[in-house]
């Protein structure tokens, strides 16, 4: 079956799923396979659970009714996303970066949604499966689409651009993230810069945080660049929540920390570019409340906890600690989980974080798991977030600020469970 024929089926059943646990009635089930799984074997289960069709690439299961055999399920999913993308003549905005891309995406979506029917990435479904699923979730009433792209090696962003076809793009920043896959900081720049490469080659528009000189260099040759920079606004305060003034707008956000300032500036810049009214930009940014362990401020009794445990890399960890230092409290506790995917640099990167911590005074410092256990310090260490959580339960903190941060693999939110 070719893509045009499959698209006719998709038009009848425009809900796509790759996980049998999330299937709804009349979904299209794409039976993906990988090194440790083969969802072709779940085709019959998916159909019994209500799927309209199961798209498979193993002929062994072709005898099952309502299966569609293709050469490669993942490639077919991506090609179907491309075909669907080509049905739209509305702005597609792609976002990538080392830190802050999900928050930036959510803020931009909030701003644009005040004025346009806007679709965006759900959560952080930003990989080779999540991006096509996001595109296929866009309905024909769309007036805007905001697509988040994550990557841990070169070539990924370039591949996503081939079926997202972004008209506009934004790289939040470039930091020392996923060094294991990218190989070096220069590798990270190259990988994230693939979005700019696509825009450059296809007459696209880049939104650029002009404070970062490296982004200026990475966007050289792109004809249309929309700049935003910190000097356009005034930072009124960053604790407990970020408050700023820009172009006469006073914006009180629910975001913790000055490191969120570029994310807010990006949303303002894009909102203004697409002619969203100032009062709607303000309302959207002030109404947005972060979730999913991203820069959340939690109050438990007299204690305040900054829960920023969705992910971490050396750049975001350093920014979070430096922001935490500025908080005017005499009682501060760091609870940090290990950072993942740093390759041969991992122990050194963890030690640099420890050395940064040593420069300041803390009530307690708790380091959890991974290569934090290989660093040189006198700080308390635990093998897991659950162990650290048991320690936390035995304490009697009052009027204390906490920073809880770590890579997704350490699940630092469990410290509080």
C-alpha positions in Angstrom: 0.0 0.0 0.0 1.4 3.4 -0.9 1.3 6.5 1.2 -1.6 8.1 -0.7 -3.8 5.1 -0.1 -2.7 4.9 3.5 -3.5 8.6 3.9 -7.1 7.9 2.7 -7.4 5.4 5.6 -5.8 7.9 8.0 -8.4 10.5 7.0 -11.1 8.1 8.1 -9.3 7.2 11.3 -7.1 10.2 12.1 -5.8 9.1 15.5 -2.5 7.3 15.5 -1.0 5.2 18.3 2.2 3.2 18.8 1.4 2.0 22.3 -1.3 -0.7 22.9 -1.8 0.6 26.4 -3.0 3.9 25.1 -5.2 2.7 22.3 -8.6 4.2 21.8 -11.5 2.9 19.7 -10.7 3.3 15.9 -7.1 4.3 16.3 -4.5 3.4 13.7 -1.9 1.2 15.4 1.7 1.4 14.0 3.6 -1.7 15.1 7.1 -0.3 15.7 10.0 -2.6 16.5 13.4 -2.0 18.0 16.4 -3.9 19.5 14.4 -5.2 22.4 10.8 -5.2 21.2 8.6 -6.1 18.2 5.1 -4.6 18.3 4.2 -6.7 15.2 3.4 -9.4 17.7 0.9 -7.1 19.3 -1.1 -6.4 16.1 -3.9 -8.8 17.0 -4.1 -7.4 20.6 -4.3 -3.9 19.2 -7.2 -4.8 16.9 -9.0 -6.7 19.6 -8.6 -3.5 21.8 -10.4 -1.4 19.1 -7.8 -0.4 16.6 -9.3 0.1 13.2 -6.1 -1.1 11.4 -2.7 -2.3 12.4 0.3 -1.2 10.2 2.9 -4.0 10.3 6.2 -4.8 8.6 6.4 -8.5 9.4 4.6 -10.7 6.9 4.2 -13.4 9.5 1.3 -11.4 10.9 -0.3 -10.5 7.6 -3.0 -13.2 7.9 -4.7 -11.1 10.7 -7.7 -9.2 9.4 -7.3 -5.4 9.2 -3.5 -5.4 9.1 -1.6 -3.4 6.5 1.8 -4.7 5.5 4.5 -2.1 4.7 8.2 -2.3 4.2 9.1 -0.4 7.3 6.6 0.8 9.9 8.7 3.7 11.3 9.6 5.0 7.8 5.9 4.7 6.9 4.9 6.7 10.0 7.3 9.4 9.1 6.3 9.5 5.4 2.6 9.7 6.4 3.5 12.6 8.7 5.2 14.3 5.7 2.2 13.8 3.5 -0.1 15.2 6.2 2.3 18.1 6.7 2.0 19.0 3.0 -1.7 19.5 3.4 -1.2 22.6 5.4 -0.3 26.2 4.4 0.1 27.6 7.9 3.2 28.5 9.9 5.2 25.6 11.3 7.6 26.6 14.1 10.3 24.2 15.1 12.1 24.5 18.5 15.2 22.8 19.7 18.1 23.5 22.1 20.0 22.0 25.0 17.9 23.6 27.8 14.5 25.1 28.1 13.0 23.9 24.8 9.9 22.3 26.4 9.2 25.4 28.6 9.7 27.7 25.6 7.5 25.5 23.5 4.7 25.7 26.1 5.0 29.4 26.5 4.9 30.0 22.7 1.9 27.7 22.4 0.1 29.6 25.2 0.7 33.0 23.6 -0.2 31.9 20.0 -3.3 30.0 21.2 -4.8 33.3 22.4 -5.3 34.3 18.8 -4.8 31.2 16.6 -5.9 27.6 16.6 -2.5 26.2 17.6 -1.3 22.6 17.8 1.9 21.6 19.6 4.0 18.7 20.9 2.4 16.9 23.8 4.8 16.8 26.7 8.2 16.1 25.3 7.2 13.7 22.5 10.1 15.2 20.5 12.0 12.3 19.0 11.8 10.2 15.8 8.5 8.8 16.9 7.1 11.7 18.8 7.6 14.3 16.1 5.6 12.4 13.4 2.9 11.6 16.0 2.7 15.3 16.8 2.3 16.2 13.1 -0.3 13.5 12.6 -2.2 14.9 15.6 -2.7 18.3 13.8 -6.2 18.8 12.6 -7.3 20.7 9.5 -8.5 23.7 11.5 -4.9 24.4 12.4 -3.7 28.0 12.0 -0.3 27.4 13.7 1.9 24.5 14.7 4.7 24.5 17.2 6.9 21.4 17.0 9.6 20.5 19.6 12.6 18.6 18.4 15.0 16.8 20.8 18.2 15.1 19.7 21.2 13.2 21.2 23.3 12.8 18.1 24.0 14.6 14.9 21.7 14.0 12.0 18.5 13.8 14.1 17.3 17.4 13.8 18.1 17.3 10.1 15.9 14.1 9.7 13.0 15.7 11.6 13.1 18.8 9.4 12.6 16.6 6.3 9.0 15.8 7.3 8.2 18.8 9.6 9.3 21.3 6.9 9.5 24.2 9.4 9.0 27.7 8.1 10.3 29.2 11.3 12.8 27.9 13.8 14.3 28.7 17.2 17.3 27.2 19.1 17.0 28.1 22.7 20.7 27.6 23.5 23.6 25.2 23.0 25.0 23.5 26.1 27.0 20.5 27.2 24.2 18.0 26.9 24.2 14.5 25.4 27.9 14.6 25.0 28.0 10.8 24.7 26.0 11.0 21.5 27.3 14.3 20.1 30.9 13.6 21.0 31.7 17.2 22.0 30.3 20.7 22.5 31.1 21.4 18.9 29.1 18.3 18.0 26.1 19.7 20.0 26.4 22.9 18.1 26.4 21.1 14.8 23.5 18.9 15.8 21.3 21.8 17.0 22.4 23.9 14.1 20.8 21.5 11.7 17.6 23.4 12.2 19.2 26.6 11.1 20.8 24.7 8.1 17.3 23.7 7.0 15.9 27.3 7.4 18.9 28.7 5.5 18.4 26.3 2.6 14.7 26.7 2.4 14.2 30.5 2.8 13.0 30.1 6.4 12.9 32.6 9.3 15.0 32.2 12.5 14.1 33.6 15.9 17.5 34.2 17.7 18.4 35.1 21.2 20.9 37.8 20.2 22.7 37.7 23.6 24.3 34.4 22.6 27.1 35.2 20.1 27.4 31.6 19.1 23.8 31.7 17.9 24.6 34.8 15.8 27.4 32.8 14.1 25.2 29.7 13.7 22.5 31.8 11.9 24.8 33.6 9.5 23.4 33.5 6.0 19.8 33.2 7.0 18.0 36.1 5.3 15.2 36.7 7.8 16.3 36.8 11.5 14.0 38.0 14.2 16.2 39.0 17.2 15.3 39.1 20.8 17.6 40.0 23.7 17.6 40.7 27.4 18.2 44.4 26.9 14.7 44.7 25.4 13.3 43.9 28.8 13.9 44.8 32.5 14.2 42.0 35.0 12.3 43.2 38.0 12.9 40.1 40.1 13.6 36.4 39.7 12.5 35.0 43.1 10.3 33.3 44.0 8.9 33.9 40.5 10.2 35.7 37.4 8.8 39.2 36.9 9.9 41.4 34.0 8.9 44.5 32.0 9.2 44.5 28.3 7.8 47.1 25.8 5.6 48.6 28.5 4.3 45.2 29.6 4.8 44.1 33.2 4.6 40.4 33.3 4.4 38.3 36.5 5.1 34.7 35.6 4.8 31.5 37.6 8.3 30.5 36.5 11.2 30.1 39.0 14.6 31.5 38.2 16.2 34.1 35.9 17.3 31.3 33.6 13.7 31.3 32.3 14.0 34.9 31.1 15.2 33.9 27.6 12.2 31.5 27.4 9.8 34.3 28.2 11.5 36.7 25.8 11.2 34.1 23.0 7.5 33.8 23.5 7.0 37.6 23.6 9.1 37.9 20.4 7.1 35.3 18.5 3.8 36.6 19.8 4.6 40.1 18.6 5.9 38.8 15.2 2.5 37.1 14.7 0.6 40.2 15.8 -0.8 38.8 19.1 -2.1 41.7 21.1 0.0 42.8 24.0 -2.6 42.2 26.6 -3.1 38.6 25.3 0.6 38.0 25.5 0.7 39.2 29.1 -2.4 37.1 30.0 -1.0 34.0 28.5 2.4 34.2 30.1 0.9 35.0 33.5 -1.6 32.2 33.3 1.0 29.5 32.4 1.9 27.2 35.3 4.7 24.8 34.8 4.1 21.1 35.5 5.8 17.7 35.2 8.6 18.6 37.6 9.8 21.5 35.5 10.8 24.5 37.7 7.8 24.0 40.0 7.7 25.8 43.3 6.1 23.6 45.9 5.4 24.7 49.5 5.3 22.1 52.2 4.7 23.7 55.6 7.2 26.4 56.1 9.5 24.9 53.5 9.8 25.8 49.8 11.0 23.3 47.2 12.1 24.1 43.6 11.4 20.9 41.8 13.3 20.9 38.5 13.7 17.2 38.1 12.5 16.4 34.6 16.0 16.5 33.2 19.5 17.9 33.7 22.8 18.5 32.0 25.9 20.4 33.0 24.6 23.7 31.6 21.1 23.5 33.1 22.5 22.2 36.4 25.0 25.1 36.7 22.3 27.6 35.9 19.9 26.2 38.5 22.5 26.2 41.2 23.7 29.7 40.4 20.1 30.9 40.5 19.5 29.1 43.8 22.5 30.9 45.3 20.7 34.2 44.8 17.7 33.2 46.8 17.7 35.2 50.0 17.5 32.4 52.5 19.9 31.4 55.3 18.8 27.7 55.1 19.2 26.1 51.7 19.5 22.4 50.8 20.7 21.0 47.5 19.4 17.6 46.4 21.0 16.8 43.1 20.7 13.6 41.0 23.3 12.4 38.5 23.4 13.7 34.9 23.1 11.2 32.1 24.5 10.7 28.6 27.8 12.6 29.1 30.1 9.8 27.9 33.8 10.0 28.7 33.4 13.5 30.2 30.8 12.4 32.7 33.0 12.1 35.9 34.7 15.4 35.1 31.4 17.2 34.5 30.0 15.9 37.8 33.2 17.0 39.6 32.9 20.5 38.1 29.3 20.7 39.5 30.7 19.6 42.9 33.4 22.2 42.7 30.8 24.9 42.0 28.8 23.7 45.0 31.8 24.0 47.3 32.1 27.7 46.6 29.0 28.4 48.5 27.5 27.7 51.9 24.6 25.3 52.3 22.7 23.7 55.1 22.9 20.3 53.4 24.1 18.9 50.1 22.7 15.6 48.9 24.1 13.9 45.8 22.3 11.0 44.3 23.5 8.2 42.0 25.6 7.8 38.9 28.9 9.6 38.6 28.2 11.9 41.6 29.3 8.8 43.5 32.7 9.0 41.9 33.4 12.7 42.7 35.6 14.0 45.5 33.6 15.7 48.3 32.4 15.3 51.8 28.8 15.7 50.8 26.2 13.1 51.7 25.6 10.6 48.9 22.9 8.1 48.1 22.6 5.4 45.5 19.0 6.3 44.5 16.3 8.9 44.9 14.3 6.5 47.0 17.2 6.2 49.4 17.5 10.0 49.5 13.8 10.2 50.1 14.1 8.0 53.2 16.7 10.4 54.5 14.5 13.3 53.7 11.6 11.8 55.7 13.8 11.5 58.8 14.6 15.2 58.8 12.8 18.1 60.5 13.5 21.1 58.3 11.7 24.4 58.9 11.8 27.6 56.9 14.2 25.9 54.4 14.6 26.3 50.6 15.3 23.1 48.6 16.5 22.6 45.0 15.7 19.2 43.7 17.2 18.5 40.2 18.6 15.7 38.2 18.4 13.8 34.9 15.2 11.8 34.1 17.0 8.6 34.8 17.5 9.5 38.5 13.8 10.3 39.0 14.6 12.9 41.7 10.9 13.7 42.2 10.8 10.4 44.2 12.8 12.2 46.9 9.5 13.9 47.8 7.2 10.9 47.5 
